C-alpha cells in the first residue's frame, strides 16, 4: 500500500471546523455592520467656508 494516499483526519477536521467558525464569524460581522453601521463609511468633505 502506498503512503501517498494517507489522509490526516485530525488536520482535515481542524480545517473544516476552522472554516465553519470563520463562516459564522463573517455572518456575525455582517449582522453587526447592518445593525450598527460604522461612522467611518461616511466621509465628510472638508470645504472652505464661502466668502461673504
N, CA, C and O atoms as a GROMACS GRO file, in nm:
protein
  208
    1UNK      N    1   0.084  -0.119   0.000
    1UNK     CA    2   0.000   0.000   0.000
    1UNK      C    3   0.088   0.125   0.000
    1UNK      O    4   0.190   0.131   0.069
    2UNK      N    5   0.050   0.220  -0.075
    2UNK     CA    6   0.128   0.342  -0.093
    2UNK      C    7   0.105   0.439   0.024
    2UNK      O    8  -0.006   0.447   0.077
    3UNK      N    9   0.208   0.510   0.063
    3UNK     CA   10   0.200   0.608   0.171
    3UNK      C   11   0.139   0.741   0.124
    3UNK      O   12   0.101   0.824   0.206
    4UNK      N   13   0.129   0.761  -0.008
    4UNK     CA   14   0.080   0.887  -0.063
    4UNK      C   15  -0.070   0.906  -0.042
    4UNK      O   16  -0.118   1.019  -0.044
    5UNK      N   17  -0.144   0.798  -0.023
    5UNK     CA   18  -0.290   0.807  -0.014
    5UNK      C   19  -0.341   0.823   0.128
    5UNK      O   20  -0.462   0.820   0.150
    6UNK      N   21  -0.253   0.839   0.225
    6UNK     CA   22  -0.296   0.855   0.363
    6UNK      C   23  -0.357   0.993   0.384
    6UNK      O   24  -0.311   1.093   0.329
    7UNK      N   25  -0.461   0.996   0.464
    7UNK     CA   26  -0.530   1.122   0.494
    7UNK      C   27  -0.517   1.148   0.643
    7UNK      O   28  -0.545   1.061   0.725
    8UNK      N   29  -0.475   1.267   0.678
    8UNK     CA   30  -0.466   1.307   0.818
    8UNK      C   31  -0.603   1.361   0.859
    8UNK      O   32  -0.636   1.477   0.836
    9UNK      N   33  -0.682   1.273   0.921
    9UNK     CA   34  -0.820   1.311   0.956
    9UNK      C   35  -0.823   1.423   1.059
    9UNK      O   36  -0.914   1.506   1.057
   10UNK      N   37  -0.726   1.426   1.149
   10UNK     CA   38  -0.723   1.532   1.250
   10UNK      C   39  -0.702   1.668   1.184
   10UNK      O   40  -0.768   1.765   1.220
   11UNK      N   41  -0.613   1.675   1.088
   11UNK     CA   42  -0.588   1.802   1.019
   11UNK      C   43  -0.708   1.842   0.934
   11UNK      O   44  -0.744   1.960   0.928
   12UNK      N   45  -0.770   1.745   0.869
   12UNK     CA   46  -0.889   1.775   0.787
   12UNK      C   47  -1.003   1.826   0.874
   12UNK      O   48  -1.073   1.920   0.837
   13UNK      N   49  -1.022   1.764   0.990
   13UNK     CA   50  -1.129   1.807   1.081
   13UNK      C   51  -1.100   1.947   1.135
   13UNK      O   52  -1.190   2.030   1.144
   14UNK      N   53  -0.976   1.973   1.170
   14UNK     CA   54  -0.939   2.105   1.221
   14UNK      C   55  -0.964   2.212   1.116
   14UNK      O   56  -1.012   2.321   1.147
   15UNK      N   57  -0.930   2.181   0.992
   15UNK     CA   58  -0.952   2.278   0.885
   15UNK      C   59  -1.101   2.301   0.862
   15UNK      O   60  -1.144   2.415   0.842
   16UNK      N   61  -1.181   2.195   0.866
   16UNK     CA   62  -1.325   2.207   0.845
   16UNK      C   63  -1.389   2.287   0.959
   16UNK      O   64  -1.474   2.373   0.934
   17UNK      N   65  -1.348   2.260   1.082
   17UNK     CA   66  -1.402   2.335   1.197
   17UNK      C   67  -1.363   2.482   1.185
   17UNK      O   68  -1.443   2.570   1.215
   18UNK      N   69  -1.240   2.508   1.142
   18UNK     CA   70  -1.195   2.646   1.125
   18UNK      C   71  -1.280   2.717   1.020
   18UNK      O   72  -1.320   2.832   1.040
   19UNK      N   73  -1.309   2.649   0.909
   19UNK     CA   74  -1.390   2.709   0.803
   19UNK      C   75  -1.531   2.739   0.853
   19UNK      O   76  -1.588   2.843   0.820
   20UNK      N   77  -1.588   2.647   0.933
   20UNK     CA   78  -1.723   2.668   0.987
   20UNK      C   79  -1.724   2.789   1.080
   20UNK      O   80  -1.814   2.872   1.073
   21UNK      N   81  -1.624   2.798   1.168
   21UNK     CA   82  -1.619   2.911   1.262
   21UNK      C   83  -1.593   3.042   1.189
   21UNK      O   84  -1.648   3.146   1.226
   22UNK      N   85  -1.511   3.039   1.085
   22UNK     CA   86  -1.484   3.159   1.006
   22UNK      C   87  -1.611   3.206   0.936
   22UNK      O   88  -1.638   3.326   0.929
   23UNK      N   89  -1.689   3.112   0.884
   23UNK     CA   90  -1.815   3.147   0.818
   23UNK      C   91  -1.911   3.212   0.917
   23UNK      O   92  -1.974   3.312   0.887
   24UNK      N   93  -1.921   3.154   1.037
   24UNK     CA   94  -2.010   3.208   1.141
   24UNK      C   95  -1.964   3.347   1.183
   24UNK      O   96  -2.046   3.436   1.204
   25UNK      N   97  -1.832   3.366   1.194
   25UNK     CA   98  -1.778   3.496   1.232
   25UNK      C   99  -1.810   3.601   1.126
   25UNK      O  100  -1.845   3.714   1.160
   26UNK      N  101  -1.797   3.565   0.999
   26UNK     CA  102  -1.829   3.659   0.892
   26UNK      C  103  -1.977   3.694   0.891
   26UNK      O  104  -2.013   3.808   0.864
   27UNK      N  105  -2.063   3.596   0.920
   27UNK     CA  106  -2.207   3.625   0.928
   27UNK      C  107  -2.236   3.721   1.042
   27UNK      O  108  -2.318   3.812   1.027
   28UNK      N  109  -2.169   3.702   1.156
   28UNK     CA  110  -2.190   3.792   1.269
   28UNK      C  111  -2.139   3.933   1.237
   28UNK      O  112  -2.202   4.032   1.273
   29UNK      N  113  -2.026   3.941   1.168
   29UNK     CA  114  -1.975   4.073   1.128
   29UNK      C  115  -2.074   4.145   1.039
   29UNK      O  116  -2.098   4.264   1.056
   30UNK      N  117  -2.130   4.072   0.943
   30UNK     CA  118  -2.228   4.133   0.852
   30UNK      C  119  -2.352   4.179   0.928
   30UNK      O  120  -2.405   4.287   0.901
   31UNK      N  121  -2.398   4.098   1.023
   31UNK     CA  122  -2.516   4.134   1.101
   31UNK      C  123  -2.490   4.259   1.184
   31UNK      O  124  -2.574   4.348   1.190
   32UNK      N  125  -2.374   4.265   1.249
   32UNK     CA  126  -2.341   4.383   1.328
   32UNK      C  127  -2.324   4.506   1.240
   32UNK      O  128  -2.362   4.617   1.279
   33UNK      N  129  -2.268   4.488   1.123
   33UNK     CA  130  -2.250   4.603   1.033
   33UNK      C  131  -2.384   4.658   0.987
   33UNK      O  132  -2.399   4.779   0.971
   34UNK      N  133  -2.481   4.570   0.966
   34UNK     CA  134  -2.614   4.618   0.927
   34UNK      C  135  -2.684   4.684   1.044
   34UNK      O  136  -2.750   4.786   1.027
   35UNK      N  137  -2.670   4.628   1.164
   35UNK     CA  138  -2.738   4.683   1.281
   35UNK      C  139  -2.673   4.813   1.328
   35UNK      O  140  -2.741   4.910   1.362
   36UNK      N  141  -2.542   4.814   1.328
   36UNK     CA  142  -2.468   4.931   1.376
   36UNK      C  143  -2.366   4.973   1.271
   36UNK      O  144  -2.249   4.936   1.281
   37UNK      N  145  -2.408   5.049   1.172
   37UNK     CA  146  -2.312   5.088   1.068
   37UNK      C  147  -2.202   5.175   1.125
   37UNK      O  148  -2.225   5.258   1.213
   38UNK      N  149  -2.083   5.155   1.076
   38UNK     CA  150  -1.969   5.232   1.124
   38UNK      C  151  -1.974   5.373   1.067
   38UNK      O  152  -2.015   5.394   0.953
   39UNK      N  153  -1.930   5.469   1.147
   39UNK     CA  154  -1.927   5.608   1.101
   39UNK      C  155  -1.816   5.630   1.001
   39UNK      O  156  -1.819   5.728   0.926
   40UNK      N  157  -1.719   5.541   0.997
   40UNK     CA  158  -1.607   5.557   0.905
   40UNK      C  159  -1.651   5.542   0.760
   40UNK      O  160  -1.580   5.586   0.670
   41UNK      N  161  -1.765   5.482   0.737
   41UNK     CA  162  -1.813   5.464   0.600
   41UNK      C  163  -1.851   5.598   0.536
   41UNK      O  164  -1.837   5.616   0.415
   42UNK      N  165  -1.898   5.690   0.618
   42UNK     CA  166  -1.935   5.821   0.566
   42UNK      C  167  -1.816   5.915   0.576
   42UNK      O  168  -1.757   5.932   0.683
   43UNK      N  169  -1.781   5.974   0.465
   43UNK     CA  170  -1.671   6.070   0.465
   43UNK      C  171  -1.728   6.210   0.454
   43UNK      O  172  -1.808   6.239   0.365
   44UNK      N  173  -1.686   6.294   0.545
   44UNK     CA  174  -1.730   6.433   0.540
   44UNK      C  175  -1.632   6.511   0.454
   44UNK      O  176  -1.510   6.499   0.469
   45UNK      N  177  -1.686   6.591   0.366
   45UNK     CA  178  -1.599   6.672   0.281
   45UNK      C  179  -1.559   6.797   0.359
   45UNK      O  180  -1.641   6.862   0.423
   46UNK      N  181  -1.433   6.827   0.353
   46UNK     CA  182  -1.383   6.946   0.421
   46UNK      C  183  -1.373   7.058   0.319
   46UNK      O  184  -1.276   7.070   0.245
   47UNK      N  185  -1.478   7.140   0.318
   47UNK     CA  186  -1.480   7.252   0.224
   47UNK      C  187  -1.448   7.381   0.298
   47UNK      O  188  -1.472   7.394   0.418
   48UNK      N  189  -1.395   7.472   0.224
   48UNK     CA  190  -1.371   7.604   0.280
   48UNK      C  191  -1.503   7.678   0.290
   48UNK      O  192  -1.589   7.663   0.202
   49UNK      N  193  -1.521   7.756   0.393
   49UNK     CA  194  -1.644   7.835   0.401
   49UNK      C  195  -1.649   7.940   0.290
   49UNK      O  196  -1.546   7.992   0.248
   50UNK      N  197  -1.770   7.968   0.245
   50UNK     CA  198  -1.786   8.067   0.137
   50UNK      C  199  -1.757   8.207   0.188
   50UNK      O  200  -1.789   8.241   0.301
   51UNK      N  201  -1.695   8.287   0.101
   51UNK     CA  202  -1.669   8.426   0.136
   51UNK      C  203  -1.798   8.505   0.124
   51UNK      O  204  -1.878   8.483   0.033
   52UNK      N  205  -1.815   8.596   0.214
   52UNK     CA  206  -1.937   8.678   0.213
   52UNK      C  207  -1.910   8.817   0.165
   52UNK      O  208  -2.002   8.898   0.158
   0.00000   0.00000   0.00000
